[in-house]
Amino acid sequence: MVEEGPRYPVRADDLRAFVAAALRSVDVPEDDATDVAALMVEADLQGYDTHGVFRLRQYVDRLLCGGTNAKATARVVRETAATAVVDGDNGLGHLAMRRAAEVAIAKARDAGIGWVGVRNNNHAGPLALYVRPQLDAGMIGLAAAVGSANHVPPYGGTDLLLGTNPIAVAVPGGSDEPFVLDMATTIASAGKIKTLAQRGEAMPEGWMVGRDGRPLTDPKRQKEGFLLPIGGPKGYGLALAVGLLAGVLNGGACGSNVVDFTRDVGTPANTGQFVVAIAVDAFGDAGAFNDNIQALFAELRASTPLPHHPTVRIPGEGRAANRAERTRSGVPLHPALRQELAVIASERGVPPLAA
């Protein structure tokens, strides 16, 4: 059992430098290591703690064992005026997804919409990273991914053939904070369960069940059961839809072809994703859109809350303030994660994080 203790904040710059050094130690080129480190730490700054620096161990192990190509070059291999396919060259997933977002935005400027599929890729952190650039361009962003391991059976079955298959949507909020939804199609993400396992903490009932249908609460016994989809058959259908659009459509893995990213560190994953950018002014006046969005958000927030419930919030609200706080005071790292990062530093011969 991991002893609970205080979370130790680390300056974002120090964390970026550490992650970049760890990636360089497994032959990732300097510029790529710097870019991926920045995106990983950005995930932590935004509060996606299960998909940021926490994933460094997985990335390092796969790079060491040949499952991920350290010197990959993501490139566009097929395109039309409004669509493209990016091949990730089996590299660190962040690089291909960043490229996909750039291409999608460029196409949306010309065609009103840009849909970019990604194949031959890997885990890329939280999808929120790849819908926020669209917001900066005044656009709507969408993204989805086939999960990096299968944790879910088809509804009513027991064979693990689907992943958590997350989706993300970002919509500008005018002068308000934007709407940013980033969610798994399961009740809990696999990353949350990995985090609890590292900390020695139990899962709440309702996240997973064993093959006997009974609740499973020990995250270290994850392989004995499966994650439950949101909304029962509706969540299953949504996960399958993501698999079809992010995996099958792009020539990426889906179903029994999905490689368990953590357990099989030597086999290319061929992870499939997509990124979409939508130009608001392709559908009408952008100013009127922003006004209508702000009016809708105000109505939602003004809804009378249930007893003992806080005020209604918009998905993504408060992340800007949290990011500012973590930028100022540091990224809080759980002692178990600090320990794992220290082990990586020792193994790879890179300077450890300061105490």
Secondary structure by P-SEA (a helix, b strand, c coil): cccccccccccaaaaaaaaaaaaaaacccaaaaaaaaaaaaaaaaaccccccccaaaaaaaaaaacccccbbbbbbccccccccccccccccaaaaaaaaaaaaaaaaacccbbbbbbccccccccaaaaaaaaaaacbbbbbcccccccccccccccccccccbbbbbbbbccccccbbbbbccccccaaaaaaaaaacccccccccccccccccccccccccbbbbcccaaaaaaaaaaaaaaaccccccccccccccccccccccccccbbbbbbcccccccaaaaaaaaaaaaaaaaacccccccccccccccaaaaaaaaaaaccccccaaaaaaaaaaaaaaccccccc
